[in-house]
Amino acid sequence: MATTTAAVTLTSDLLSDALSVSASTTCMKAGTTADGLDQMEYGVVEIATGTAYDIICSTPTASKASKLYIKNHSTDETYYVRVVLDAQNIGSLYGGDWMFIPADFHDANADIEITAVGGTNIIEYALFHEGTILTAS
Amino acid sequence: MATTCTISIASDTAPGFGGINESMTLTQAGTLTDIDSTTGFQRRKLSATGAVDLVTMASELIEPKDNVAAKIFIRNIGYRGVIDKSVGVTIGVKAEPIGKLYGGDWMMMPLTCVDADDVTANPDTDDTVVLEFVMFYEEA
């Protein structure tokens, strides 16, 4: 069984009592307790401004337990990418920001689109999944 | 007044994959100034299917600024020490499903904080499950 783990440590001193959260999860296939995600797509792309692009070119199997990581490696803090899912604007990743979400790709429109703002953004992404709809050559 | 978040992903799915280890300091949009507002750490117990708001943007006591650098951390911690990997809670934004957090799973994602873009949670089953969450944002 392939094993993929994702750990996080979140700390903040915004409150009087400092916040510190640590968690780790093993990424399993949907609805299972013993079978881990066993496929992945990993890359780095430069995204020019102006056009919305699908960050994942293949289509993962819908309504599964895929996990998606995206990081904006731009060093200019004014650069950002807008993240959109099925026409719904989720939020923006500024230079240095990352996100990690479950992504169920529940229908054909549920692609993750990103649009660069400010300049060409350098985006790293990793998708851990359990199958994609491959395109025949 | 810094807020930082570190991620470590390890996987043996591809033999050459060296893992991901990244840290970010949550800052205000387009600046190096630390983000300065938070909802504080909260937990919500869910015991029935049906979408509910985790965060209702228009109801925040302090109005978040729209379309900047807000982020939310959410974790499914199961219930009373039992973490069930086989059932999950679908997290959404303005009724758009993002994905499902199975027992023990966590997520960190940006938010628009626009009034209509509420963060929702919809459990798979009527079994009780608890979500922990905290939102960081800029004050309008």
Contacts between the chains, C-beta under 8 A, distances in Angstrom:
chain1	res1	chain2	res2	distance
A	2	B	11	7.0
A	2	B	12	5.9
A	2	B	13	4.6
A	3	B	10	7.9
A	3	B	11	7.0
A	3	B	12	5.7
A	4	B	9	7.0
A	4	B	10	7.1
A	4	B	11	3.9
A	4	B	12	7.8
A	4	B	13	6.1
A	5	B	8	8.0
A	5	B	9	7.2
A	5	B	10	5.1
A	5	B	11	7.5
A	6	B	7	6.8
A	6	B	8	7.4
A	6	B	9	5.0
A	6	B	106	7.4
A	7	B	7	7.1
A	7	B	8	4.5
A	7	B	9	7.8
A	8	B	5	6.6
A	8	B	6	6.8
A	8	B	7	5.5
A	8	B	8	7.8
A	8	B	73	7.5
A	8	B	106	5.8
A	8	B	108	6.6
A	9	B	5	7.2
A	9	B	6	4.6
A	10	B	3	7.7
A	10	B	4	7.5
A	10	B	5	4.8
A	10	B	6	7.9
A	10	B	73	5.7
A	10	B	108	7.7
A	10	B	134	7.6
A	11	B	3	7.1
A	11	B	4	5.4
A	11	B	5	7.8
A	12	B	2	7.4
A	12	B	3	3.9
A	12	B	4	7.6
A	12	B	26	8.0
A	12	B	38	6.7
A	12	B	134	8.0
A	12	B	136	7.3
A	13	B	1	5.8
A	13	B	2	6.4
A	13	B	3	7.7
A	14	B	1	5.8
A	14	B	3	6.2
A	14	B	35	7.9
A	14	B	36	7.0
A	14	B	37	7.4
A	14	B	38	5.1
A	14	B	136	7.7
A	15	B	38	7.0
A	15	B	40	6.3
A	19	B	41	5.9
A	19	B	134	7.1
A	21	B	41	7.5
A	21	B	73	7.2
A	21	B	75	7.8
A	21	B	132	7.7
A	21	B	134	7.8
A	23	B	75	5.6
A	23	B	104	7.6
A	23	B	106	5.1
A	25	B	104	4.5
A	25	B	105	4.9
A	25	B	106	6.1
A	26	B	104	7.5
A	27	B	105	7.6
A	28	B	85	5.2
A	28	B	102	6.6
A	30	B	88	7.9
A	30	B	100	7.5
A	30	B	102	7.7
A	31	B	86	5.1
A	31	B	87	7.5
A	32	B	85	7.1
A	32	B	86	6.5
A	33	B	84	8.0
A	33	B	85	4.5
A	33	B	86	5.5
A	37	B	13	7.1
A	38	B	13	5.9
A	39	B	13	6.6
A	40	B	11	6.6
A	40	B	13	4.7
A	40	B	14	5.9
A	40	B	17	7.1
A	42	B	14	7.4
A	42	B	17	6.6
A	65	B	88	7.8
A	65	B	100	6.7
A	65	B	102	6.4
A	66	B	99	7.2
A	67	B	99	8.0
A	68	B	99	7.9
A	69	B	7	7.2
A	69	B	9	6.4
A	69	B	20	6.4
A	71	B	22	5.8
A	77	B	27	6.8
A	77	B	30	6.2
A	77	B	31	6.2
A	77	B	32	5.7
A	78	B	30	4.5
A	80	B	29	7.4
A	80	B	30	7.5
A	83	B	109	8.0
A	83	B	110	6.4
A	85	B	93	7.8
A	85	B	96	6.1
A	85	B	98	6.5
A	86	B	96	5.6
A	88	B	93	5.9
A	88	B	94	5.8
A	88	B	96	3.9
A	88	B	117	7.7
A	89	B	67	7.8
A	89	B	112	5.4
A	89	B	114	7.8
A	89	B	117	7.4
A	90	B	93	5.8
A	90	B	98	7.2
A	90	B	109	6.4
A	90	B	110	6.3
A	90	B	111	7.2
A	90	B	112	7.1
A	91	B	70	6.6
A	91	B	71	7.4
A	91	B	109	6.5
A	91	B	110	2.7
A	91	B	111	4.6
A	91	B	112	5.3
A	92	B	29	7.2
A	92	B	67	7.1
A	92	B	68	7.3
A	92	B	69	6.5
A	92	B	110	5.5
A	92	B	112	7.8
A	93	B	110	5.7
A	94	B	27	7.1
A	94	B	29	6.3
A	94	B	30	6.7
A	94	B	69	5.6
A	96	B	24	5.4
A	96	B	25	7.4
A	96	B	27	7.8
A	97	B	24	5.5
A	97	B	69	7.2
A	97	B	71	7.7
A	97	B	110	6.9
A	98	B	7	6.4
A	98	B	22	5.5
A	98	B	24	5.7
A	98	B	108	7.5
A	99	B	71	7.9
A	99	B	108	5.9
A	99	B	109	4.7
A	99	B	110	6.0
A	100	B	7	5.9
A	100	B	9	7.9
A	100	B	106	7.7
A	100	B	107	6.0
A	100	B	108	5.2
A	100	B	109	7.6
A	101	B	91	8.0
A	101	B	98	5.7
A	101	B	99	5.6
A	101	B	107	4.7
A	101	B	108	7.7
A	101	B	109	5.0
A	102	B	88	7.9
A	102	B	91	7.2
A	102	B	98	6.9
A	102	B	99	2.9
A	102	B	100	5.3
A	102	B	101	5.8
A	102	B	102	7.9
A	102	B	105	6.3
A	102	B	107	6.1
A	103	B	98	7.0
A	103	B	99	4.7
A	104	B	90	7.4
A	104	B	97	6.1
A	104	B	98	7.6
A	104	B	99	4.5
A	104	B	100	5.8
A	106	B	97	5.5
A	110	B	97	7.8
A	126	B	9	6.9
A	126	B	20	6.4
A	128	B	11	6.7
A	128	B	13	6.9
